[in-house]
């Protein structure tokens, strides 16, 4: 025991002696830094939401340990931004030491009450012989904030400010929500108890989106940084309950949700439950247009009447019909490719039955295109009840390997979209869509270009303009 104690004391003494004799690190006051980016950008910050945070990493590129005399914002205390430097909340630090080859980080957020303006500053990294800098900038937008809101009867949204919706925005039965040209609504990515997006527009009354070509109404998520600008699943979508009636969506862009528009049940007046005109629906995690019937018709009006509508870049169906229903699609384009997801399901699914009953289904496609990368982009699910399933295709281009009811259709020819990777679904020169449609008394296209151009009308929502 005595021997072991002597060894232990000796080891402790040696450790203390070694530590006491170790020379401290030598830090140079000159050197070079590298940065993860040359600028820190906030694409859009809303005054009604907490600021997002961006991270900047800086690294010592010198072959020696480096002491920076300071790291600070150029505008100091007056800056519109605030920093957390390597874990410490501070807009300025002095004598910051960084070992050779080592890195540290800064978190940047926005703190200013500035509204509808561009803000910028620089983070300065100072050594004895140089100053390196990284630009930080933000566009700040003033906005109304609506959290878990029932709108009053009757409400009109205008373009004077952006609108941020957090949670459900509910239009009660008997009430009308009107959106004027230029209205821009951002839905937050808040999650519900089931971890699904909890921000959406739910309509039991009447929705009237009245955009114009010059000033469309836009509904999208509130994440606008490049990684999310064209990504689906950020909010839930537009949901028309079985009580909704006389809804209209005109000149709108609906993007980046779980589904674009879901319409339940059937039309309950002499007008379509929903009329969609000159509208684009894109980047959906599930479905672009989703009709859920499971009810016999009350009137002869369609559930959905769509003209000059583009539904694109959906990870499941661009159009999904469950449990029957009536709809007309004229000069519409349904297109999707696996650029950002791995879709294996057909682009259009038409179903007319539930677990027990079959429901009447009557869907008409005129002058429309259905095309994607799958071998067939149409799936018909028919319960087999006499007269309960009616589908018609007239002057359409279809990606399909079987006969369909209709006339003057084109099968399995590449429509030669201009650049679908850039979401440009206009027909290119030589496209089989050109001059192959019939006159359906629609004299403009999605972008308000005149129809027809050349020798006839074009299939799809775009008219070719040479």
N, C-alpha and C positions, 0 to 999 in steps of 0.2 A: 504493500500500500504506500509505504514511504517512497519507494522507487517511482511508482506511478505519479505521485504528487510532485516529485522533483521534475519529471518529464513535462507535466502539464504546466508548471510554473515557468519552466524554460521556454516552452512553446509560446506562452503568452508574452514573455519578455521579448522574445525574438520578433513577434508580430508588432509589438509596440515600437521596438527599435526600428524595424523596417519602415513602419508608417511615419515615424518621426523624421526619418532621413529622406522620405520621398519628396522630390521637388514638386512644387505646385505646377499646374498647367501654365504654359506661357501663351498668352493671347496676343495676336497681332491686331493693330487698329487699321490695317488696310487689307482689302480682299474683295472677292467677287461673289455675288449671290445669284442663284438661279430661281426662277419662279414657275409655279404650275400654270400660270396664265399671265398674259401681259395686261389684262383688264378684268375687273370684276363687274359684271353687268346684272342689274335687276330689270327684266324686260318691262314689267308693269307692276307697280305696288298700289294697292287700294288703300285709301285713307281710313276705311272702315274695318280693315283687317290687320292683324299683327304682321309686322314685317317678316318676310322670309329671311333666311340666313344663307350667306354664301361663304365658302371656305377658300382660303388662299394658303398654299404651302410654299415656303421659301427654304432654300438649301444653301449651305456653305460649299461653294465650288473650289475654295482655296485648298492648298496642300498644308495649311496650318490652321490652328484654332483662331477664331475671329471674334473680336469684340466690336459691336456696333455702338457708336456713340449715342444713337437714338433711333427709335422707330416711332413715327407719329403721323397724324393726318395733317396735311398742308394747311387746312383751314382751322386747325386747332379746335378750341371750344365752340367755335361758330359752325363747325362742320354739320352737314345734314346726316352724317353717318356715325356709327359707333363701332368700336372694335373690342374683341376679346383676343388678347395676344398671348398665345401659348398657355391658355387657361386662365389668364388674369384679365378681368374687365378693365380696360384702360385704353384711352385714345392716344397715349404716349408713354413710352418707357425709355429709360436711359441705361447705357452700359449693358446692353444685351449680349450675353456670351453664347456662342454657337460653335461646338467642336467641329473639326474638319470632317467633311462628308456627312455631317448631321443635318437634320431639317427640323423646322418648327412650323407652326400653323397660326393663322389669324382667321377668326370668324368675323364677318362683316354684316351688319344689319343697318336698317334705316330708322332714323329717329325724328326726322323733321316734320312739322305740320304743313309743309309746303303742299299745295294742291294744283293739279293740272299743270305740271311744269316738269322740266328736265333738271335734275340735280347731278352734280359731279364734284369729285374731290380727288386727291392723290394720297396714297400711303407712301411716305418717304422713308427710305432705309439709308441712314447716314454712317459713313465711315470717315476716317481722317481725310482721305483723298478724293472721295466721290460721293455722290448722292444717286441712288437708284430709286425708281418709283413705279408704282402700279396704279393705274387709273381705276376709280370706282365710280359708277354712274347708275342712275335710275330714272325711269319715267314714272311719275307719280300721278295717279288718277283719282279724282274725287268721286265718290260713289254713295248711293243710297244702300242701306243695309237692311235686309229683310230676313229675319230668323223665325222659322216655324210660323208662317203668316197665313191667316185667312184674309183675302182681300175684301174690301168693302164693295157693295153693289152701288153703282158700277164704276170700275176703275180703269183709267187710261194711263199707260206707261208712255213716257216721251223720251226724247233723246237728250234732254238737258244734262243728265248725269248717267253714268253707268249704274247698273243695279246689281248688287251682290246678293245672291240668295243662299242662305244657309239652312238646310233642312227643307221640309216640304213647303211649297207655295201653293195654296189651295184656293180654287175658284168654286164657291159653293153653288149648289143647284139654284137655278133661277137668276144667277148673276153673270155678268159679262166682263171679261178682261180684254181690253183692246191694247195692242202695241202699235204705236205709230212708227213711221219710217225712221230708221236710225237707232231705234231702241237696241241696247246692247246689254244682255243679261249674262252674268257670270255665276255659275253654280259651284259652290265649294265642294271639296272632296271629303267632307265630313262623312264618317261611317256610323251606321246604326248598330244596334246590339247584335245583329246577325253578320256584322262586318261588311255588309253591302253598302254602296253609296246611299246616303240619306237625303241628299239634296235633289229635288225634282219638282216639276210642275204637274199638279194633279187637277184635272178639270171635271167637275160635275155639272157645270153650267155651260157657258159659251166662251170659246176662245177665238179672238179675231186678231190675227197677225197681219198687219197691213203695211208691209214694207214696200219699197220701190226698188227698181233696178239700181238707181244711183245711191240709195240709202236702205239697204236691206236690214231686216231685223236679224240679229245674231244671238243664238243661244249656245253657250259653250262652258267648259270648265274654267276655273280661275287660275289654273297653272299655265302660264304663258311662256315659260322658259323653253328653249328649243327642244329639250328632251320630251316635253309634254305637249307641244303645240299641235301635234297631229296624232295623239295617242288616245285610244278609246278607254271607256270604263271609269272616267273621272267623276261623272255624276250619273243620275239614274235615267233621266229621259222625260219625255212629255207623255202623260198618261191620261187618256180620255176614258172616264168611267162609263158605265151603262146609261147614266143619266145625261151625259153630255149631248148637246144638239147644236146644229147649225154652226159648226166650227169652220173656220177658214184660216189657212196658212198661205200667205202670198208673199213672194219675194223674201224668203228667209234662208238662213244658213243654220242648220242644227248639226252640231259636231261633238265628238269626243265623249259620248255617253255610253251607258250599257245598251240601251235601245234608243232609236230616234223618236218614233211616235208609236205608242201602243193604243189601240182603239178597241174597247170592249163592247160586246153585244151587237145590236143592230141599230139602224136609223129609226128614230121615233117620230120624225116629221116627214113632210113631203120633200124636204131638201136632204142632200147627203149629210150624214153625220159629220163628215170631214171632207172639205174640198182643199186640195193642195195644188198650188199653181206656181210655176217658176221658182222652185225651191230645191236646195241641195241638202242632202242628208248624208253625212260621211263619218268614217272612223268610229264605228260602233263595235263594242266588245261582243255583242250578241247580234241583234237584229236592227235593220234600218227601219222598215215599216212592219208592224206586228199587229195583225188583226186576230182578235180572239172572239169568236162568235158564240157557239153553244146556245143558240136561241133561234126560233123560227122568225122569219121576217114579219114586221108589223106594217110596213109600207113598201112601195116599189122602189123607193130611193136607195141608192147604194150606200154602204157604210163609208166607203172612200171613193172619191172621184179625183184622179190625179192627172195633171197636164204639165208637160215640160218639167218633169222632176228627175233629178239625178240622185240615185242611191248607190253609194260606192264605198269600197274599202271597209266592208263589214266582215268580222271574223267568223260569223255563222251565216245567217241568211240576210240578204238584202230585203227580201219580202218573205214573210212567214204568215200563213193563214192557218189557224187552228179552229176546228169546229164550225167550218162553213162561213158564209157571209156573201155579200154582193159588193163588187168593186169594178171600176173601170180605170184602166191605165192607158193614157194616150200620149204619144211622143215622150215616153219615159225611157231612161237608161238605167239598167241594173248591171253593175260591173264590179268585179272584185278580183284581186290577184294577191298572191302570197308574198308581198314585199315586206310586210311587218308582222305577219302571223302565219300560222300553218292551218289554213282552212281545209277541211276534208268534206264538208257538207255541201249539198247543192245550193246554188244561189237563191233559188225560188222554191219554196215548199208550199203546196196547196192541200190542205187536209179538211175533211168534212165530217169527222165523227169524234165522239168522246168515248168513254168507257162503255156506255149503254146504247146511245142513240146516234143516228146519222142526222145531219142538219143540211138544209139546202145550201149549195155553194154555186155561185154564178160569177165567174171572174172573166173579164174581157181585156185583152191586150191589143191595142191598135198602134201601129207605127212605132213599136218599141223594140229595144235590144236587150237581150239577156245573155251575158257573156262573161266567162272567167276561165281559170286554168284547169278546172275539172273536166273529165271526159263528157259528162252531162251536167247541166246546171239547172235542170228541172226535175222535181220529184212530185208525182201525183199520188196522193193517198186517198183512195176512193173506197167508201164503205160498200159500194156495190148495190145500193138501193136505187131502184128504177127512177130516173128523172131527178135525182138529188145532187148530181154532180155535172155542172156545165162549165166548160172552159173553152175559150175561143181566142185564137191568135190570127190577126189580120195584118199583113204587110209587116211582119216582124223578122228580126234576125235572132236566131236562137242557137245556143250551144246545147244540142240534144241529139240523141242517136235513135230516136223512134218517131213514129208518126204522131202528130198532134192534131186536134180539131182546128180547122182554120183554112186560110186561103192566102196565096201569094207570099209565102214565108221563105226565108233563106236559112239554111241549116249549116252550122259548123264552118262558116267562113270567118276568118279573122276580120273584125270590124275596122282594123287599122286605126285605133285611137291614137291621137297625136302623141301623148306621153303619159300613160297611166301611172308610171312611177312618180310623176310630179302632179298627179291627180288631175291631169288634163285629158278629158274624155271627148274632146271634139274630134270629128272625123278628119283624117289626113287625106291628102290628094290620093285618089284611087280607091278610097274606101267603098266597100259594097253597100254602105248605108246611103250613099248619095243617090238622090232621085228615085228611090225605091219605095217611098211611102205614098199613101193616098191622101186626098184632101179630106181633112176632118174639121175644117173651118177653124183652124188654129193658125194664125198668121204671124206669130212671132215665136222665137225660141227661148231657151232659158235665159239668154243674155240680151233679150229684147231685139235681137236681129230679126229682120223680116223673113217670113216664109211665103212662097218658095223662092229659092235662088237657083238660077240655071233652068234645067229642063223639068224639074219637079220637086216635090217635097222630099225631105231626107228622114230616114228612120232615126229615132232617138230624140234626145232633148236638145241637141245642137243642130243647127243648119250650117252646112259647109259654106264657108266664105273664102273664095280663092284669094 
